[in-house]
Amino acid sequence: MNRNEFTLIGLNYGLTPQWTLAELDSLSYAHFLEDLTKFLPLSTPLQIHEFILLAENIVWEDQDKLFEYFTGEKLPYRNWSPIQVKNVLDAEKLHQLRNYLKLVLKKPDLMFHCTIFNRYALHDSPYLQQLHKEIKPFMEKLMEKELEITYSYLSMYDSNGYCPPHRDRNVCQWTLDLCVNQDKEWPLFVEDKTFHLKENEALVYSGTDQLHWRERIHTNGHCDLVFFHFKEK
């Protein structure tokens, strides 16, 4: 989709050439999303809606920002090839991490529930911060870049788990997406590629530049993931 085609979608609803999402009423918005499915890699209006919800608020009031967010025209790592890594942690570290997750489950007040994703999450706990520091040298060697730690994020999905298509905030420029526990493989999609991770495997990708998602988890499934986020210095 080019810039003129994108602008034309709004013009067809009688909006100004620099229309914004904030100008659309609810009925027009629904039809607008249907029109967008013809041009974007997102396949349903619901996926597009969730993608917008996960963006920063500025995309509602700035057509240029919305266009960039959808199309990734100015995202240098959009076509970067994700790296799948096996045996991320040694046996002892993996055992410790799994025990930590068991302890977290016994203290539900530590976690919060994410409605869109249907997951329980824990943000940057002291234990994960320490593990993050230990993983950093490995990531820098793998990426051949100087990196800065931003934050870690534990995501525990159960039978209703879902990760809608999205791109991440600037502090998530590079992500090591580690699978800790699962009952069976739950595919991860990054742009036009599909990845299947086993336990103690991870995928490294650009969270800010690459569209990534998971379809709804299989019936009665569960999957525990830890995201270690970095940005370039």
mmCIF file of the C-alpha atoms, coordinates in Angstrom:
data_MODEL
# 
_entry.id   MODEL 
# 
loop_
_atom_site.group_PDB 
_atom_site.id 
_atom_site.type_symbol 
_atom_site.label_atom_id 
_atom_site.label_alt_id 
_atom_site.label_comp_id 
_atom_site.label_asym_id 
_atom_site.label_entity_id 
_atom_site.label_seq_id 
_atom_site.pdbx_PDB_ins_code 
_atom_site.Cartn_x 
_atom_site.Cartn_y 
_atom_site.Cartn_z 
_atom_site.occupancy 
_atom_site.B_iso_or_equiv 
_atom_site.pdbx_formal_charge 
_atom_site.auth_seq_id 
_atom_site.auth_comp_id 
_atom_site.auth_asym_id 
_atom_site.auth_atom_id 
_atom_site.pdbx_PDB_model_num 
ATOM 1   C CA . MET A 1 1   ? 0.000   0.000   0.000  1.00 0.00 ? 1   MET A CA 1 
ATOM 2   C CA . ASN A 1 2   ? 1.434   3.389   -0.947 1.00 0.00 ? 2   ASN A CA 1 
ATOM 3   C CA . ARG A 1 3   ? 0.839   6.700   0.790  1.00 0.00 ? 3   ARG A CA 1 
ATOM 4   C CA . ASN A 1 4   ? -1.802  7.896   -1.700 1.00 0.00 ? 4   ASN A CA 1 
ATOM 5   C CA . GLU A 1 5   ? -3.836  4.688   -1.372 1.00 0.00 ? 5   GLU A CA 1 
ATOM 6   C CA . PHE A 1 6   ? -3.738  5.056   2.407  1.00 0.00 ? 6   PHE A CA 1 
ATOM 7   C CA . THR A 1 7   ? -4.995  8.656   2.264  1.00 0.00 ? 7   THR A CA 1 
ATOM 8   C CA . LEU A 1 8   ? -7.710  7.679   -0.204 1.00 0.00 ? 8   LEU A CA 1 
ATOM 9   C CA . ILE A 1 9   ? -9.244  5.242   2.295  1.00 0.00 ? 9   ILE A CA 1 
ATOM 10  C CA . GLY A 1 10  ? -10.178 8.191   4.515  1.00 0.00 ? 10  GLY A CA 1 
ATOM 11  C CA . LEU A 1 11  ? -11.192 10.428  1.623  1.00 0.00 ? 11  LEU A CA 1 
ATOM 12  C CA . ASN A 1 12  ? -13.743 7.804   0.606  1.00 0.00 ? 12  ASN A CA 1 
ATOM 13  C CA . TYR A 1 13  ? -15.487 8.480   3.924  1.00 0.00 ? 13  TYR A CA 1 
ATOM 14  C CA . GLY A 1 14  ? -15.604 12.219  3.292  1.00 0.00 ? 14  GLY A CA 1 
ATOM 15  C CA . LEU A 1 15  ? -12.685 13.079  5.554  1.00 0.00 ? 15  LEU A CA 1 
ATOM 16  C CA . THR A 1 16  ? -9.961  15.655  4.936  1.00 0.00 ? 16  THR A CA 1 
ATOM 17  C CA . PRO A 1 17  ? -6.753  14.692  3.077  1.00 0.00 ? 17  PRO A CA 1 
ATOM 18  C CA . GLN A 1 18  ? -4.952  14.554  6.442  1.00 0.00 ? 18  GLN A CA 1 
ATOM 19  C CA . TRP A 1 19  ? -7.709  12.544  8.132  1.00 0.00 ? 19  TRP A CA 1 
ATOM 20  C CA . THR A 1 20  ? -7.006  10.888  11.470 1.00 0.00 ? 20  THR A CA 1 
ATOM 21  C CA . LEU A 1 21  ? -8.587  7.986   13.314 1.00 0.00 ? 21  LEU A CA 1 
ATOM 22  C CA . ALA A 1 22  ? -9.964  10.486  15.824 1.00 0.00 ? 22  ALA A CA 1 
ATOM 23  C CA . GLU A 1 23  ? -12.271 11.860  13.080 1.00 0.00 ? 23  GLU A CA 1 
ATOM 24  C CA . LEU A 1 24  ? -14.034 8.557   12.451 1.00 0.00 ? 24  LEU A CA 1 
ATOM 25  C CA . ASP A 1 25  ? -17.316 7.689   14.119 1.00 0.00 ? 25  ASP A CA 1 
ATOM 26  C CA . SER A 1 26  ? -17.830 4.112   15.270 1.00 0.00 ? 26  SER A CA 1 
ATOM 27  C CA . LEU A 1 27  ? -19.713 2.940   12.151 1.00 0.00 ? 27  LEU A CA 1 
ATOM 28  C CA . SER A 1 28  ? -17.212 4.490   9.738  1.00 0.00 ? 28  SER A CA 1 
ATOM 29  C CA . TYR A 1 29  ? -14.389 3.092   11.850 1.00 0.00 ? 29  TYR A CA 1 
ATOM 30  C CA . ALA A 1 30  ? -15.710 -0.453  11.473 1.00 0.00 ? 30  ALA A CA 1 
ATOM 31  C CA . HIS A 1 31  ? -15.964 -0.087  7.688  1.00 0.00 ? 31  HIS A CA 1 
ATOM 32  C CA . PHE A 1 32  ? -12.574 1.606   7.616  1.00 0.00 ? 32  PHE A CA 1 
ATOM 33  C CA . LEU A 1 33  ? -11.001 -1.440  9.246  1.00 0.00 ? 33  LEU A CA 1 
ATOM 34  C CA . GLU A 1 34  ? -12.616 -3.707  6.677  1.00 0.00 ? 34  GLU A CA 1 
ATOM 35  C CA . ASP A 1 35  ? -11.102 -1.599  3.891  1.00 0.00 ? 35  ASP A CA 1 
ATOM 36  C CA . LEU A 1 36  ? -7.661  -1.787  5.486  1.00 0.00 ? 36  LEU A CA 1 
ATOM 37  C CA . THR A 1 37  ? -7.620  -5.600  5.377  1.00 0.00 ? 37  THR A CA 1 
ATOM 38  C CA . LYS A 1 38  ? -7.185  -5.342  1.590  1.00 0.00 ? 38  LYS A CA 1 
ATOM 39  C CA . PHE A 1 39  ? -3.845  -3.596  2.024  1.00 0.00 ? 39  PHE A CA 1 
ATOM 40  C CA . LEU A 1 40  ? -2.242  -4.823  5.245  1.00 0.00 ? 40  LEU A CA 1 
ATOM 41  C CA . PRO A 1 41  ? -0.723  -8.129  6.402  1.00 0.00 ? 41  PRO A CA 1 
ATOM 42  C CA . LEU A 1 42  ? -3.369  -8.283  9.142  1.00 0.00 ? 42  LEU A CA 1 
ATOM 43  C CA . SER A 1 43  ? -6.178  -10.514 7.969  1.00 0.00 ? 43  SER A CA 1 
ATOM 44  C CA . THR A 1 44  ? -9.232  -9.408  9.986  1.00 0.00 ? 44  THR A CA 1 
ATOM 45  C CA . PRO A 1 45  ? -10.730 -6.120  11.252 1.00 0.00 ? 45  PRO A CA 1 
ATOM 46  C CA . LEU A 1 46  ? -10.282 -7.428  14.821 1.00 0.00 ? 46  LEU A CA 1 
ATOM 47  C CA . GLN A 1 47  ? -6.544  -7.919  14.269 1.00 0.00 ? 47  GLN A CA 1 
ATOM 48  C CA . ILE A 1 48  ? -6.232  -4.392  12.868 1.00 0.00 ? 48  ILE A CA 1 
ATOM 49  C CA . HIS A 1 49  ? -8.237  -2.959  15.766 1.00 0.00 ? 49  HIS A CA 1 
ATOM 50  C CA . GLU A 1 50  ? -6.012  -4.694  18.330 1.00 0.00 ? 50  GLU A CA 1 
ATOM 51  C CA . PHE A 1 51  ? -2.913  -3.600  16.441 1.00 0.00 ? 51  PHE A CA 1 
ATOM 52  C CA . ILE A 1 52  ? -4.054  0.028   16.743 1.00 0.00 ? 52  ILE A CA 1 
ATOM 53  C CA . LEU A 1 53  ? -4.889  -0.416  20.443 1.00 0.00 ? 53  LEU A CA 1 
ATOM 54  C CA . LEU A 1 54  ? -1.332  -1.567  21.092 1.00 0.00 ? 54  LEU A CA 1 
ATOM 55  C CA . ALA A 1 55  ? 0.150   1.487   19.361 1.00 0.00 ? 55  ALA A CA 1 
ATOM 56  C CA . GLU A 1 56  ? 1.013   4.721   21.087 1.00 0.00 ? 56  GLU A CA 1 
ATOM 57  C CA . ASN A 1 57  ? -1.875  7.205   21.315 1.00 0.00 ? 57  ASN A CA 1 
ATOM 58  C CA . ILE A 1 58  ? -0.343  9.512   18.719 1.00 0.00 ? 58  ILE A CA 1 
ATOM 59  C CA . VAL A 1 59  ? -1.461  7.234   15.862 1.00 0.00 ? 59  VAL A CA 1 
ATOM 60  C CA . TRP A 1 60  ? -5.062  8.261   16.556 1.00 0.00 ? 60  TRP A CA 1 
ATOM 61  C CA . GLU A 1 61  ? -4.316  11.894  15.745 1.00 0.00 ? 61  GLU A CA 1 
ATOM 62  C CA . ASP A 1 62  ? -1.493  11.759  13.211 1.00 0.00 ? 62  ASP A CA 1 
ATOM 63  C CA . GLN A 1 63  ? -2.061  10.105  9.833  1.00 0.00 ? 63  GLN A CA 1 
ATOM 64  C CA . ASP A 1 64  ? 1.668   9.998   9.020  1.00 0.00 ? 64  ASP A CA 1 
ATOM 65  C CA . LYS A 1 65  ? 2.444   8.155   12.254 1.00 0.00 ? 65  LYS A CA 1 
ATOM 66  C CA . LEU A 1 66  ? -0.409  5.708   11.645 1.00 0.00 ? 66  LEU A CA 1 
ATOM 67  C CA . PHE A 1 67  ? 0.815   5.011   8.106  1.00 0.00 ? 67  PHE A CA 1 
ATOM 68  C CA . GLU A 1 68  ? 4.368   4.390   9.358  1.00 0.00 ? 68  GLU A CA 1 
ATOM 69  C CA . TYR A 1 69  ? 3.076   2.141   12.126 1.00 0.00 ? 69  TYR A CA 1 
ATOM 70  C CA . PHE A 1 70  ? 1.105   0.017   9.676  1.00 0.00 ? 70  PHE A CA 1 
ATOM 71  C CA . THR A 1 71  ? 3.522   -0.162  6.773  1.00 0.00 ? 71  THR A CA 1 
ATOM 72  C CA . GLY A 1 72  ? 6.898   -0.035  8.504  1.00 0.00 ? 72  GLY A CA 1 
ATOM 73  C CA . GLU A 1 73  ? 8.363   2.089   5.694  1.00 0.00 ? 73  GLU A CA 1 
ATOM 74  C CA . LYS A 1 74  ? 10.951  3.682   8.000  1.00 0.00 ? 74  LYS A CA 1 
ATOM 75  C CA . LEU A 1 75  ? 11.789  0.569   10.021 1.00 0.00 ? 75  LEU A CA 1 
ATOM 76  C CA . PRO A 1 76  ? 15.357  -0.526  9.138  1.00 0.00 ? 76  PRO A CA 1 
ATOM 77  C CA . TYR A 1 77  ? 15.103  -4.003  10.685 1.00 0.00 ? 77  TYR A CA 1 
ATOM 78  C CA . ARG A 1 78  ? 11.705  -4.956  9.319  1.00 0.00 ? 78  ARG A CA 1 
ATOM 79  C CA . ASN A 1 79  ? 13.254  -7.519  6.923  1.00 0.00 ? 79  ASN A CA 1 
ATOM 80  C CA . TRP A 1 80  ? 15.944  -8.689  9.342  1.00 0.00 ? 80  TRP A CA 1 
ATOM 81  C CA . SER A 1 81  ? 16.039  -12.488 9.691  1.00 0.00 ? 81  SER A CA 1 
ATOM 82  C CA . PRO A 1 82  ? 15.113  -13.606 13.240 1.00 0.00 ? 82  PRO A CA 1 
ATOM 83  C CA . ILE A 1 83  ? 17.559  -15.979 14.926 1.00 0.00 ? 83  ILE A CA 1 
ATOM 84  C CA . GLN A 1 84  ? 16.335  -19.122 16.664 1.00 0.00 ? 84  GLN A CA 1 
ATOM 85  C CA . VAL A 1 85  ? 18.563  -20.094 19.600 1.00 0.00 ? 85  VAL A CA 1 
ATOM 86  C CA . LYS A 1 86  ? 18.673  -23.544 21.238 1.00 0.00 ? 86  LYS A CA 1 
ATOM 87  C CA . ASN A 1 87  ? 19.675  -24.322 24.835 1.00 0.00 ? 87  ASN A CA 1 
ATOM 88  C CA . VAL A 1 88  ? 19.598  -20.710 25.988 1.00 0.00 ? 88  VAL A CA 1 
ATOM 89  C CA . LEU A 1 89  ? 20.110  -21.586 29.656 1.00 0.00 ? 89  LEU A CA 1 
ATOM 90  C CA . ASP A 1 90  ? 22.217  -24.346 31.156 1.00 0.00 ? 90  ASP A CA 1 
ATOM 91  C CA . ALA A 1 91  ? 20.355  -27.103 33.030 1.00 0.00 ? 91  ALA A CA 1 
ATOM 92  C CA . GLU A 1 92  ? 20.799  -25.510 36.469 1.00 0.00 ? 92  GLU A CA 1 
ATOM 93  C CA . LYS A 1 93  ? 19.673  -22.035 35.367 1.00 0.00 ? 93  LYS A CA 1 
ATOM 94  C CA . LEU A 1 94  ? 16.628  -23.487 33.610 1.00 0.00 ? 94  LEU A CA 1 
ATOM 95  C CA . HIS A 1 95  ? 15.726  -25.473 36.731 1.00 0.00 ? 95  HIS A CA 1 
ATOM 96  C CA . GLN A 1 96  ? 16.019  -22.324 38.862 1.00 0.00 ? 96  GLN A CA 1 
ATOM 97  C CA . LEU A 1 97  ? 13.849  -20.315 36.464 1.00 0.00 ? 97  LEU A CA 1 
ATOM 98  C CA . ARG A 1 98  ? 11.147  -22.972 36.445 1.00 0.00 ? 98  ARG A CA 1 
ATOM 99  C CA . ASN A 1 99  ? 11.157  -23.095 40.237 1.00 0.00 ? 99  ASN A CA 1 
ATOM 100 C CA . TYR A 1 100 ? 10.842  -19.315 40.285 1.00 0.00 ? 100 TYR A CA 1 
ATOM 101 C CA . LEU A 1 101 ? 7.761   -19.503 38.051 1.00 0.00 ? 101 LEU A CA 1 
ATOM 102 C CA . LYS A 1 102 ? 6.218   -22.027 40.451 1.00 0.00 ? 102 LYS A CA 1 
ATOM 103 C CA . LEU A 1 103 ? 6.789   -19.609 43.335 1.00 0.00 ? 103 LEU A CA 1 
ATOM 104 C CA . VAL A 1 104 ? 5.242   -16.745 41.356 1.00 0.00 ? 104 VAL A CA 1 
ATOM 105 C CA . LEU A 1 105 ? 2.105   -18.801 40.733 1.00 0.00 ? 105 LEU A CA 1 
ATOM 106 C CA . LYS A 1 106 ? 1.694   -19.176 44.511 1.00 0.00 ? 106 LYS A CA 1 
ATOM 107 C CA . LYS A 1 107 ? 1.670   -15.377 44.867 1.00 0.00 ? 107 LYS A CA 1 
ATOM 108 C CA . PRO A 1 108 ? -0.938  -14.169 42.344 1.00 0.00 ? 108 PRO A CA 1 
ATOM 109 C CA . ASP A 1 109 ? -0.907  -10.675 43.869 1.00 0.00 ? 109 ASP A CA 1 
ATOM 110 C CA . LEU A 1 110 ? 2.528   -10.198 42.266 1.00 0.00 ? 110 LEU A CA 1 
ATOM 111 C CA . MET A 1 111 ? 1.091   -10.577 38.768 1.00 0.00 ? 111 MET A CA 1 
ATOM 112 C CA . PHE A 1 112 ? -1.454  -8.684  36.708 1.00 0.00 ? 112 PHE A CA 1 
ATOM 113 C CA . HIS A 1 113 ? -3.855  -9.849  34.026 1.00 0.00 ? 113 HIS A CA 1 
ATOM 114 C CA . CYS A 1 114 ? -3.638  -8.490  30.456 1.00 0.00 ? 114 CYS A CA 1 
ATOM 115 C CA . THR A 1 115 ? -7.113  -8.489  28.918 1.00 0.00 ? 115 THR A CA 1 
ATOM 116 C CA . ILE A 1 116 ? -6.207  -8.341  25.211 1.00 0.00 ? 116 ILE A CA 1 
ATOM 117 C CA . PHE A 1 117 ? -3.586  -11.090 25.565 1.00 0.00 ? 117 PHE A CA 1 
ATOM 118 C CA . ASN A 1 118 ? -5.434  -13.208 28.131 1.00 0.00 ? 118 ASN A CA 1 
ATOM 119 C CA . ARG A 1 119 ? -2.239  -13.767 30.072 1.00 0.00 ? 119 ARG A CA 1 
ATOM 120 C CA . TYR A 1 120 ? -0.807  -13.225 33.528 1.00 0.00 ? 120 TYR A CA 1 
ATOM 121 C CA . ALA A 1 121 ? 2.320   -11.109 33.539 1.00 0.00 ? 121 ALA A CA 1 
ATOM 122 C CA . LEU A 1 122 ? 5.125   -9.941  35.781 1.00 0.00 ? 122 LEU A CA 1 
ATOM 123 C CA . HIS A 1 123 ? 7.210   -6.890  34.877 1.00 0.00 ? 123 HIS A CA 1 
ATOM 124 C CA . ASP A 1 124 ? 10.955  -6.735  35.538 1.00 0.00 ? 124 ASP A CA 1 
ATOM 125 C CA . SER A 1 125 ? 11.165  -8.598  38.845 1.00 0.00 ? 125 SER A CA 1 
ATOM 126 C CA . PRO A 1 126 ? 14.545  -8.622  40.687 1.00 0.00 ? 126 PRO A CA 1 
ATOM 127 C CA . TYR A 1 127 ? 15.180  -12.282 39.803 1.00 0.00 ? 127 TYR A CA 1 
ATOM 128 C CA . LEU A 1 128 ? 14.541  -11.669 36.091 1.00 0.00 ? 128 LEU A CA 1 
ATOM 129 C CA . GLN A 1 129 ? 16.644  -8.500  36.188 1.00 0.00 ? 129 GLN A CA 1 
ATOM 130 C CA . GLN A 1 130 ? 19.617  -10.556 37.341 1.00 0.00 ? 130 GLN A CA 1 
ATOM 131 C CA . LEU A 1 131 ? 19.014  -13.194 34.670 1.00 0.00 ? 131 LEU A CA 1 
ATOM 132 C CA . HIS A 1 132 ? 18.721  -10.392 32.123 1.00 0.00 ? 132 HIS A CA 1 
ATOM 133 C CA . LYS A 1 133 ? 22.229  -9.179  33.058 1.00 0.00 ? 133 LYS A CA 1 
ATOM 134 C CA . GLU A 1 134 ? 23.604  -12.687 32.617 1.00 0.00 ? 134 GLU A CA 1 
ATOM 135 C CA . ILE A 1 135 ? 22.022  -12.997 29.157 1.00 0.00 ? 135 ILE A CA 1 
ATOM 136 C CA . LYS A 1 136 ? 23.275  -9.612  27.930 1.00 0.00 ? 136 LYS A CA 1 
ATOM 137 C CA . PRO A 1 137 ? 26.842  -10.707 26.911 1.00 0.00 ? 137 PRO A CA 1 
ATOM 138 C CA . PHE A 1 138 ? 25.366  -13.597 24.919 1.00 0.00 ? 138 PHE A CA 1 
ATOM 139 C CA . MET A 1 139 ? 22.974  -11.211 23.125 1.00 0.00 ? 139 MET A CA 1 
ATOM 140 C CA . GLU A 1 140 ? 25.729  -8.714  22.326 1.00 0.00 ? 140 GLU A CA 1 
ATOM 141 C CA . LYS A 1 141 ? 27.907  -11.449 20.847 1.00 0.00 ? 141 LYS A CA 1 
ATOM 142 C CA . LEU A 1 142 ? 24.992  -12.851 18.851 1.00 0.00 ? 142 LEU A CA 1 
ATOM 143 C CA . MET A 1 143 ? 23.938  -9.441  17.534 1.00 0.00 ? 143 MET A CA 1 
ATOM 144 C CA . GLU A 1 144 ? 27.475  -8.028  17.198 1.00 0.00 ? 144 GLU A CA 1 
ATOM 145 C CA . LYS A 1 145 ? 26.111  -4.837  18.767 1.00 0.00 ? 145 LYS A CA 1 
ATOM 146 C CA . GLU A 1 146 ? 26.499  -2.941  22.007 1.00 0.00 ? 146 GLU A CA 1 
ATOM 147 C CA . LEU A 1 147 ? 23.174  -3.279  23.788 1.00 0.00 ? 147 LEU A CA 1 
ATOM 148 C CA . GLU A 1 148 ? 21.461  -1.667  26.732 1.00 0.00 ? 148 GLU A CA 1 
ATOM 149 C CA . ILE A 1 149 ? 19.098  -3.636  28.975 1.00 0.00 ? 149 ILE A CA 1 
ATOM 150 C CA . THR A 1 150 ? 15.611  -2.125  29.132 1.00 0.00 ? 150 THR A CA 1 
ATOM 151 C CA . TYR A 1 151 ? 13.245  -4.534  30.889 1.00 0.00 ? 151 TYR A CA 1 
ATOM 152 C CA . SER A 1 152 ? 12.100  -8.140  31.156 1.00 0.00 ? 152 SER A CA 1 
ATOM 153 C CA . TYR A 1 153 ? 8.558   -9.449  31.063 1.00 0.00 ? 153 TYR A CA 1 
ATOM 154 C CA . LEU A 1 154 ? 7.174   -12.795 32.191 1.00 0.00 ? 154 LEU A CA 1 
ATOM 155 C CA . SER A 1 155 ? 4.058   -13.885 30.282 1.00 0.00 ? 155 SER A CA 1 
ATOM 156 C CA . MET A 1 156 ? 2.084   -16.922 31.427 1.00 0.00 ? 156 MET A CA 1 
ATOM 157 C CA . TYR A 1 157 ? -0.610  -18.011 28.984 1.00 0.00 ? 157 TYR A CA 1 
ATOM 158 C CA . ASP A 1 158 ? -3.337  -20.536 29.663 1.00 0.00 ? 158 ASP A CA 1 
ATOM 159 C CA . SER A 1 159 ? -6.159  -21.981 27.540 1.00 0.00 ? 159 SER A CA 1 
ATOM 160 C CA . ASN A 1 160 ? -7.360  -18.553 26.337 1.00 0.00 ? 160 ASN A CA 1 
ATOM 161 C CA . GLY A 1 161 ? -3.915  -17.158 25.551 1.00 0.00 ? 161 GLY A CA 1 
ATOM 162 C CA . TYR A 1 162 ? -3.539  -14.963 22.496 1.00 0.00 ? 162 TYR A CA 1 
ATOM 163 C CA . CYS A 1 163 ? -0.921  -12.513 21.225 1.00 0.00 ? 163 CYS A CA 1 
ATOM 164 C CA . PRO A 1 164 ? -2.455  -10.163 18.627 1.00 0.00 ? 164 PRO A CA 1 
ATOM 165 C CA . PRO A 1 165 ? -0.278  -8.789  15.811 1.00 0.00 ? 165 PRO A CA 1 
ATOM 166 C CA . HIS A 1 166 ? 1.686   -5.788  17.029 1.00 0.00 ? 166 HIS A CA 1 
ATOM 167 C CA . ARG A 1 167 ? 4.973   -3.925  17.090 1.00 0.00 ? 167 ARG A CA 1 
ATOM 168 C CA . ASP A 1 168 ? 6.562   -2.928  20.369 1.00 0.00 ? 168 ASP A CA 1 
ATOM 169 C CA . ARG A 1 169 ? 7.564   0.339   22.017 1.00 0.00 ? 169 ARG A CA 1 
ATOM 170 C CA . ASN A 1 170 ? 10.996  1.865   21.367 1.00 0.00 ? 170 ASN A CA 1 
ATOM 171 C CA . VAL A 1 171 ? 12.519  0.254   24.462 1.00 0.00 ? 171 VAL A CA 1 
ATOM 172 C CA . CYS A 1 172 ? 11.906  -3.173  22.907 1.00 0.00 ? 172 CYS A CA 1 
ATOM 173 C CA . GLN A 1 173 ? 14.147  -2.687  19.873 1.00 0.00 ? 173 GLN A CA 1 
ATOM 174 C CA . TRP A 1 174 ? 15.572  -6.204  20.275 1.00 0.00 ? 174 TRP A CA 1 
ATOM 175 C CA . THR A 1 175 ? 13.829  -9.066  22.033 1.00 0.00 ? 175 THR A CA 1 
ATOM 176 C CA . LEU A 1 176 ? 14.982  -12.476 23.154 1.00 0.00 ? 176 LEU A CA 1 
ATOM 177 C CA . ASP A 1 177 ? 11.692  -14.380 23.412 1.00 0.00 ? 177 ASP A CA 1 
ATOM 178 C CA . LEU A 1 178 ? 12.406  -17.410 25.632 1.00 0.00 ? 178 LEU A CA 1 
ATOM 179 C CA . CYS A 1 179 ? 10.067  -20.397 25.933 1.00 0.00 ? 179 CYS A CA 1 
ATOM 180 C CA . VAL A 1 180 ? 10.324  -21.782 29.473 1.00 0.00 ? 180 VAL A CA 1 
ATOM 181 C CA . ASN A 1 181 ? 7.387   -24.229 29.769 1.00 0.00 ? 181 ASN A CA 1 
ATOM 182 C CA . GLN A 1 182 ? 4.697   -25.442 27.357 1.00 0.00 ? 182 GLN A CA 1 
ATOM 183 C CA . ASP A 1 183 ? 2.490   -28.452 26.844 1.00 0.00 ? 183 ASP A CA 1 
ATOM 184 C CA . LYS A 1 184 ? 3.197   -28.383 23.084 1.00 0.00 ? 184 LYS A CA 1 
ATOM 185 C CA . GLU A 1 185 ? 4.697   -25.995 20.569 1.00 0.00 ? 185 GLU A CA 1 
ATOM 186 C CA . TRP A 1 186 ? 2.762   -22.769 20.012 1.00 0.00 ? 186 TRP A CA 1 
ATOM 187 C CA . PRO A 1 187 ? 3.793   -21.096 16.711 1.00 0.00 ? 187 PRO A CA 1 
ATOM 188 C CA . LEU A 1 188 ? 5.251   -17.598 16.765 1.00 0.00 ? 188 LEU A CA 1 
ATOM 189 C CA . PHE A 1 189 ? 4.846   -15.460 13.637 1.00 0.00 ? 189 PHE A CA 1 
ATOM 190 C CA . VAL A 1 190 ? 7.310   -12.684 12.740 1.00 0.00 ? 190 VAL A CA 1 
ATOM 191 C CA . GLU A 1 191 ? 6.376   -10.781 9.580  1.00 0.00 ? 191 GLU A CA 1 
ATOM 192 C CA . ASP A 1 192 ? 5.940   -13.541 6.959  1.00 0.00 ? 192 ASP A CA 1 
ATOM 193 C CA . LYS A 1 193 ? 7.785   -16.321 8.802  1.00 0.00 ? 193 LYS A CA 1 
ATOM 194 C CA . THR A 1 194 ? 6.595   -18.982 11.274 1.00 0.00 ? 194 THR A CA 1 
ATOM 195 C CA . PHE A 1 195 ? 8.743   -20.287 14.122 1.00 0.00 ? 195 PHE A CA 1 
ATOM 196 C CA . HIS A 1 196 ? 8.250   -23.281 16.430 1.00 0.00 ? 196 HIS A CA 1 
ATOM 197 C CA . LEU A 1 197 ? 10.101  -23.064 19.736 1.00 0.00 ? 197 LEU A CA 1 
ATOM 198 C CA . LYS A 1 198 ? 10.835  -25.932 22.074 1.00 0.00 ? 198 LYS A CA 1 
ATOM 199 C CA . GLU A 1 199 ? 11.363  -25.412 25.797 1.00 0.00 ? 199 GLU A CA 1 
ATOM 200 C CA . ASN A 1 200 ? 14.619  -23.553 26.521 1.00 0.00 ? 200 ASN A CA 1 
ATOM 201 C CA . GLU A 1 201 ? 14.662  -22.220 22.955 1.00 0.00 ? 201 GLU A CA 1 
ATOM 202 C CA . ALA A 1 202 ? 14.326  -18.547 22.095 1.00 0.00 ? 202 ALA A CA 1 
ATOM 203 C CA . LEU A 1 203 ? 13.748  -16.344 19.093 1.00 0.00 ? 203 LEU A CA 1 
ATOM 204 C CA . VAL A 1 204 ? 15.622  -13.064 18.686 1.00 0.00 ? 204 VAL A CA 1 
ATOM 205 C CA . TYR A 1 205 ? 13.833  -10.431 16.594 1.00 0.00 ? 205 TYR A CA 1 
ATOM 206 C CA . SER A 1 206 ? 13.276  -6.686  16.422 1.00 0.00 ? 206 SER A CA 1 
ATOM 207 C CA . GLY A 1 207 ? 10.160  -6.024  18.483 1.00 0.00 ? 207 GLY A CA 1 
ATOM 208 C CA . THR A 1 208 ? 9.921   -2.418  17.295 1.00 0.00 ? 208 THR A CA 1 
ATOM 209 C CA . ASP A 1 209 ? 10.394  -3.069  13.583 1.00 0.00 ? 209 ASP A CA 1 
ATOM 210 C CA . GLN A 1 210 ? 8.879   -6.501  13.003 1.00 0.00 ? 210 GLN A CA 1 
ATOM 211 C CA . LEU A 1 211 ? 5.209   -7.383  13.206 1.00 0.00 ? 211 LEU A CA 1 
ATOM 212 C CA . HIS A 1 212 ? 4.879   -10.396 15.512 1.00 0.00 ? 212 HIS A CA 1 
ATOM 213 C CA . TRP A 1 213 ? 2.017   -12.427 16.958 1.00 0.00 ? 213 TRP A CA 1 
ATOM 214 C CA . ARG A 1 214 ? 0.626   -15.799 17.996 1.00 0.00 ? 214 ARG A CA 1 
ATOM 215 C CA . GLU A 1 215 ? -2.801  -17.142 17.111 1.00 0.00 ? 215 GLU A CA 1 
ATOM 216 C CA . ARG A 1 216 ? -5.039  -18.232 19.990 1.00 0.00 ? 216 ARG A CA 1 
ATOM 217 C CA . ILE A 1 217 ? -3.423  -21.084 21.875 1.00 0.00 ? 217 ILE A CA 1 
ATOM 218 C CA . HIS A 1 218 ? -4.572  -24.658 21.283 1.00 0.00 ? 218 HIS A CA 1 
ATOM 219 C CA . THR A 1 219 ? -7.382  -26.101 23.414 1.00 0.00 ? 219 THR A CA 1 
ATOM 220 C CA . ASN A 1 220 ? -6.419  -26.375 27.105 1.00 0.00 ? 220 ASN A CA 1 
ATOM 221 C CA . GLY A 1 221 ? -2.906  -25.254 26.230 1.00 0.00 ? 221 GLY A CA 1 
ATOM 222 C CA . HIS A 1 222 ? -0.403  -23.378 28.357 1.00 0.00 ? 222 HIS A CA 1 
ATOM 223 C CA . CYS A 1 223 ? 2.872   -21.618 27.640 1.00 0.00 ? 223 CYS A CA 1 
ATOM 224 C CA . ASP A 1 224 ? 5.257   -19.625 29.863 1.00 0.00 ? 224 ASP A CA 1 
ATOM 225 C CA . LEU A 1 225 ? 7.512   -17.125 28.125 1.00 0.00 ? 225 LEU A CA 1 
ATOM 226 C CA . VAL A 1 226 ? 10.043  -14.554 29.274 1.00 0.00 ? 226 VAL A CA 1 
ATOM 227 C CA . PHE A 1 227 ? 10.821  -11.570 27.052 1.00 0.00 ? 227 PHE A CA 1 
ATOM 228 C CA . PHE A 1 228 ? 14.237  -9.980  27.563 1.00 0.00 ? 228 PHE A CA 1 
ATOM 229 C CA . HIS A 1 229 ? 14.211  -6.559  25.887 1.00 0.00 ? 229 HIS A CA 1 
ATOM 230 C CA . PHE A 1 230 ? 17.218  -4.527  24.747 1.00 0.00 ? 230 PHE A CA 1 
ATOM 231 C CA . LYS A 1 231 ? 17.972  -1.432  22.699 1.00 0.00 ? 231 LYS A CA 1 
ATOM 232 C CA . GLU A 1 232 ? 21.128  -0.398  20.898 1.00 0.00 ? 232 GLU A CA 1 
ATOM 233 C CA . LYS A 1 233 ? 23.492  2.000   22.650 1.00 0.00 ? 233 LYS A CA 1 
# 
